[in-house]
Amino acid sequence: MGKGVEIFGGLFVFTFCVLLIPQMLSFAIGYKAVNELTSTMVEVIEVHEGLTEQARQQIEQLKTRYPEVTVETQRTTLDQRAVYQVTGRLHVRIDLIGLDTELKASKTTKRVIY
């Protein structure tokens, strides 16, 4: 009887780990996508010195690579200068344990844009 319980427990733990580990990798893959998108958007905004029409076109092309990521761009104006903050969000769900969470990455332009 004890050996049967031990085998069942080992099988249960092995199956749980085999099913859980790939779903946990979705956190790493999801955060990489969010972080890459927000970083690239901040670079585009800095290169174009603001959200110009060209910058908007490039950002739309970037968004097509990661359609599941939602992005918000916020502009803060100080006198005649502007600083942009880009925030990306992605919802990740691990079905095995019923965990639904949001991954978020936020980047701000490093220099003030005139």
N, C-alpha and C positions, 0 to 999 in steps of 0.2 A: 504494500500500500504506500509506504514512504517513498519508494523508488518511483512509483507512478506520479505522485504529487511533485516530486523533484523534476521529472521529465516534463510534466505539464508546465510547471513554473518556468523552466528553462526555455521551453518552446514559446511560451507567452512573452517572456522578456525579449527573446530573439526577434519574434514577429513584430513586437511593439517598436523595437529599435530599427528594424528594417523599414518599417512604414513611417516612422517619425523622422529619421535623419534626412531623407530627401525633402520632406516638407519643411524642415528647419532650414535647409539650404535656400529656400525661397526668400528668407530674410536677407541673406547675404547678396543674392542676385538682385533682389528688389532694391536694396539700399544702394548698390552699385549703380543701378539705372537712374535712381533719383539724384544721387550725388553727381553723376556725370552730366546729366541734363542741366541741373542748376549751375554747375561750374561753367559749362560751355555757354550758357545763356548770359552769365555775368561777363564772360570774356567778350562775347559779341557786343554787348551793350557798351563795354569800355572801349572797344576798338572803334565803334561808330559814334562815340561820344554822346550817348543817349539812345532813346528808342526812336530812331529814324525809320523811314519806310524800308530802307535796305535791311536794317536790323530786324524789323518785324518779319520780313520775308525769310530771312535766315532762321529766325526762331521758329517760324511755322514749319520749315523743313526739318528742324531738329525735333520738333514735337511729333512728327510722323514716325520717327524711329522708336519712340516710347509712347504709344497712344494710351496706355493704362495710367500714366502719370499725369496728375493734374498740377498745373503750375499757376502761381499768382505772382504778379509783378507789382510792387508798390513803390511809388516815387515820393521822396521827401524833398521838399524845396526849402532851401535856406538862402534868402536874398535872391540872387540870380543863379545860384548853384543848385544842382540836384544830385541826390544819391539814390540809387535803385537797390531795392531788396527783392531777391527772387526766392520764392519758397515753393518747393516741390513736395507733393504728397502722393503716397501710394498705399492702398489698403491691401493687407496680406491676411489670409485666413489659413489656419492649420486645422483641417477638418478632423483629424484624429483626436485632438483634445478640445476642439471647439473654441480655439483662440482666434479672435478677430482683432487685429491691431493696425495702427497706422504708422507707416514709416515716413519721416519728414526730414528734409534737408533744406537749410536756409543759408543763402550766401548774400553778401552785400558788396557792392562795388568798392574797391579799395581806394580809389582816388575820386576826388570830387569832380563832377562833370560840369563844365561851364556851358 
